[in-house]
Amino acid sequence: MNAFPAYVAIDFETADSRRDSACAVGLTKVRGGEIVDRLYGLIRPPRSRFSPFCVNVHGIHWSDVKDAPPFREFWIEHAQFLEDADFLAAHNASFDRSVLGACCTMAGLPAPTLPFVCTVDLARNQWNLRPTKLPDVCRYLGLNLNHHHAGSDAEACARIVMAAVAQNPRCLASFGL
């Protein structure tokens, strides 16, 4: 793999504990070690019920997304954002992978088959960090973060991978890349 792989960092916010309830997504595209594009969008989840816990985390209410496109419409319009990516990156990747998969299934769309790099694991492997919550890793690397805004979280995730690859071009080998 190229020392500076092409990838997309992805972050979802959900309306409730169900993985098919994405209400916001942030995508940050990296090529040649540079951020080349960003995308943030609100998504209308399949139901209007927002859990108070999730609203407290991200501040998104039904009134913010009631006129937003549903996932199927949003993804069909923007899936090409992943073109030429070698992998997807996410902080706590199992969550974002499961949200993407559940939303694609609900929408009757194929889920992307790209491998995921988890920046929690990357930060632990690369810098031996603990704890590895996104604000902790950003503080360690001196990155700005508006935590739980999907666009900001995706960009921070992209920059974590950039920092790790710049320091150790082989750091992604443990992810099979």
Kinemage of the C-alpha trace (Angstrom):
@kinemage 1
@onewidth
@group {chain A} dominant
@subgroup {mainchain}
@vectorlist {calphas} color= white
{ca met a 1} P 0.000 0.000 0.000
{ca asn a 2} L 1.065 3.539 -0.748
{ca ala a 3} L 2.671 5.311 2.231
{ca phe a 4} L -0.145 7.849 1.963
{ca pro a 5} L -3.259 5.764 1.335
{ca ala a 6} L -6.556 7.124 0.069
{ca tyr a 7} L -9.305 6.750 2.665
{ca val a 8} L -12.502 8.218 3.993
{ca ala a 9} L -13.074 8.858 7.681
{ca ile a 10} L -16.711 8.407 8.657
{ca asp a 11} L -18.750 9.271 11.727
{ca phe a 12} L -22.436 8.776 12.456
{ca glu a 13} L -24.727 10.191 15.088
{ca thr a 14} L -27.889 8.210 15.840
{ca ala a 15} L -31.356 9.234 17.004
{ca asp a 16} L -31.655 6.326 19.429
{ca ser a 17} L -29.893 3.102 20.347
{ca arg a 18} L -30.971 1.356 17.150
{ca arg a 19} L -28.194 1.219 14.595
{ca asp a 20} L -30.551 2.053 11.703
{ca ser a 21} L -31.380 5.467 13.209
{ca ala a 22} L -28.577 7.577 11.703
{ca cys a 23} L -29.493 11.251 11.982
{ca ala a 24} L -26.161 12.789 10.895
{ca val a 25} L -23.054 11.671 9.037
{ca gly a 26} L -19.651 13.232 8.526
{ca leu a 27} L -17.218 12.103 5.836
{ca thr a 28} L -13.661 13.340 5.328
{ca lys a 29} L -11.702 12.212 2.250
{ca val a 30} L -7.898 11.965 2.361
{ca arg a 31} L -5.565 11.459 -0.597
{ca gly a 32} L -1.803 11.793 -0.651
{ca gly a 33} L -1.741 12.642 3.048
{ca glu a 34} L -4.035 15.678 2.607
{ca ile a 35} L -7.718 16.273 3.258
{ca val a 36} L -9.263 16.805 -0.160
{ca asp a 37} L -12.998 16.866 0.601
{ca arg a 38} L -15.518 16.975 3.432
{ca leu a 39} L -19.204 16.146 3.570
{ca tyr a 40} L -21.635 16.622 6.434
{ca gly a 41} L -25.311 15.841 6.234
{ca leu a 42} L -28.374 15.470 8.365
{ca ile a 43} L -30.431 12.347 7.743
{ca arg a 44} L -34.085 11.743 8.568
{ca pro a 45} L -34.174 8.511 10.587
{ca pro a 46} L -36.993 6.019 9.916
{ca arg a 47} L -39.001 7.230 12.900
{ca ser a 48} L -39.450 10.494 14.732
{ca arg a 49} L -38.533 9.083 18.157
{ca phe a 50} L -35.265 10.512 19.473
{ca ser a 51} L -33.960 9.186 22.770
{ca pro a 52} L -33.236 11.908 25.329
{ca phe a 53} L -29.828 10.315 25.911
{ca cys a 54} L -28.805 10.644 22.248
{ca val a 55} L -30.179 14.185 21.968
{ca asn a 56} L -28.150 15.108 25.042
{ca val a 57} L -25.015 13.685 23.371
{ca his a 58} L -25.279 15.352 19.949
{ca gly a 59} L -27.999 17.999 20.297
{ca ile a 60} L -29.894 16.908 17.171
{ca his a 61} L -33.699 16.911 17.481
{ca trp a 62} L -36.480 15.651 15.210
{ca ser a 63} L -37.169 19.258 14.193
{ca asp a 64} L -33.592 19.440 12.811
{ca val a 65} L -33.989 16.399 10.547
{ca lys a 66} L -37.709 16.164 9.704
{ca asp a 67} L -37.077 17.721 6.271
{ca ala a 68} L -33.706 15.999 5.686
{ca pro a 69} L -33.423 13.144 3.197
{ca pro a 70} L -33.826 9.592 4.503
{ca phe a 71} L -30.667 7.466 4.475
{ca arg a 72} L -31.479 5.757 1.164
{ca glu a 73} L -31.818 9.066 -0.668
{ca phe a 74} L -28.752 10.564 1.023
{ca trp a 75} L -26.555 7.508 0.350
{ca ile a 76} L -27.572 7.097 -3.285
{ca glu a 77} L -26.640 10.738 -3.873
{ca his a 78} L -23.331 10.619 -1.970
{ca ala a 79} L -22.007 7.013 -2.124
{ca gln a 80} L -19.492 8.067 -4.790
{ca phe a 81} L -17.686 9.957 -2.003
{ca leu a 82} L -16.073 6.586 -1.184
{ca glu a 83} L -14.691 6.073 -4.714
{ca asp a 84} L -10.973 5.294 -4.833
{ca ala a 85} L -10.790 4.828 -1.048
{ca asp a 86} L -8.567 2.002 0.189
{ca phe a 87} L -10.415 1.854 3.517
{ca leu a 88} L -12.792 3.631 5.874
{ca ala a 89} L -11.587 5.001 9.200
{ca ala a 90} L -13.700 5.571 12.280
{ca his a 91} L -13.192 6.088 15.978
{ca asn a 92} L -14.671 2.986 17.610
{ca ala a 93} L -15.155 1.577 14.119
{ca ser a 94} L -17.454 -1.250 15.203
{ca phe a 95} L -20.148 1.343 15.961
{ca asp a 96} L -19.899 3.222 12.651
{ca arg a 97} L -19.565 -0.013 10.665
{ca ser a 98} L -22.736 -1.356 12.306
{ca val a 99} L -24.657 1.898 11.707
{ca leu a 100} L -23.611 1.946 8.051
{ca gly a 101} L -24.550 -1.713 7.636
{ca ala a 102} L -27.916 -1.389 9.399
{ca cys a 103} L -28.847 1.746 7.464
{ca cys a 104} L -27.883 0.145 4.143
{ca thr a 105} L -29.880 -2.979 4.995
{ca met a 106} L -32.923 -0.915 6.005
{ca ala a 107} L -32.610 1.084 2.773
{ca gly a 108} L -32.209 -2.023 0.598
{ca leu a 109} L -28.725 -0.943 -0.488
{ca pro a 110} L -25.476 -2.909 -0.479
{ca ala a 111} L -23.135 -1.897 2.311
{ca pro a 112} L -19.632 -0.828 1.265
{ca thr a 113} L -17.146 -3.688 1.461
{ca leu a 114} L -14.147 -1.516 2.290
{ca pro a 115} L -12.130 -2.542 5.338
{ca phe a 116} L -12.324 -0.340 8.427
{ca val a 117} L -9.430 1.084 10.434
{ca cys a 118} L -10.379 1.805 14.029
{ca thr a 119} L -8.601 4.901 15.310
{ca val a 120} L -9.113 3.741 18.912
{ca asp a 121} L -6.941 0.712 18.131
{ca leu a 122} L -4.583 2.807 16.005
{ca ala a 123} L -3.991 5.282 18.870
{ca arg a 124} L -3.379 2.437 21.317
{ca asn a 125} L -0.959 0.682 18.945
{ca gln a 126} L 0.838 3.792 17.684
{ca trp a 127} L 1.146 5.900 20.829
{ca asn a 128} L 0.207 3.484 23.625
{ca leu a 129} L -2.555 5.892 24.669
{ca arg a 130} L -5.074 5.223 27.420
{ca pro a 131} L -7.795 6.378 27.613
{ca thr a 132} L -8.535 6.581 23.904
{ca lys a 133} L -11.818 8.443 23.722
{ca leu a 134} L -11.812 10.819 20.764
{ca pro a 135} L -11.270 13.962 22.895
{ca asp a 136} L -8.295 12.283 24.618
{ca val a 137} L -6.601 11.347 21.332
{ca cys a 138} L -7.275 14.808 19.877
{ca arg a 139} L -5.820 16.472 22.960
{ca tyr a 140} L -2.696 14.281 22.705
{ca leu a 141} L -2.243 15.224 19.027
{ca gly a 142} L -3.262 18.889 19.448
{ca leu a 143} L -6.306 18.541 17.167
{ca asn a 144} L -9.407 20.712 17.308
{ca leu a 145} L -12.652 18.875 18.021
{ca asn a 146} L -16.327 19.760 18.327
{ca his a 147} L -17.142 16.375 19.823
{ca his a 148} L -20.302 14.596 18.606
{ca his a 149} L -20.640 16.818 15.566
{ca ala a 150} L -20.286 14.149 12.875
{ca gly a 151} L -18.302 16.421 10.550
{ca ser a 152} L -15.807 17.391 13.239
{ca asp a 153} L -15.477 13.822 14.525
{ca ala a 154} L -14.831 12.513 10.988
{ca glu a 155} L -12.173 15.150 10.347
{ca ala a 156} L -10.483 14.412 13.674
{ca cys a 157} L -10.466 10.719 12.809
{ca ala a 158} L -8.924 11.482 9.405
{ca arg a 159} L -6.217 13.555 11.095
{ca ile a 160} L -5.462 10.765 13.589
{ca val a 161} L -4.748 8.403 10.690
{ca met a 162} L -2.692 11.112 8.949
{ca ala a 163} L -0.572 11.628 12.082
{ca ala a 164} L -0.033 7.902 12.593
{ca val a 165} L 0.932 7.267 8.952
{ca ala a 166} L 3.264 10.294 8.926
{ca gln a 167} L 5.044 8.956 11.996
{ca asn a 168} L 5.016 5.292 10.957
{ca pro a 169} L 4.064 4.468 7.344
{ca arg a 170} L 3.624 0.788 8.314
{ca cys a 171} L 1.166 1.476 11.130
{ca leu a 172} L -1.815 0.240 9.081
{ca ala a 173} L -0.299 -3.222 8.584
{ca ser a 174} L -1.980 -4.486 11.749
{ca phe a 175} L -5.313 -3.757 10.018
{ca gly a 176} L -4.346 -5.889 7.028
{ca leu a 177} L -3.528 -2.871 4.860
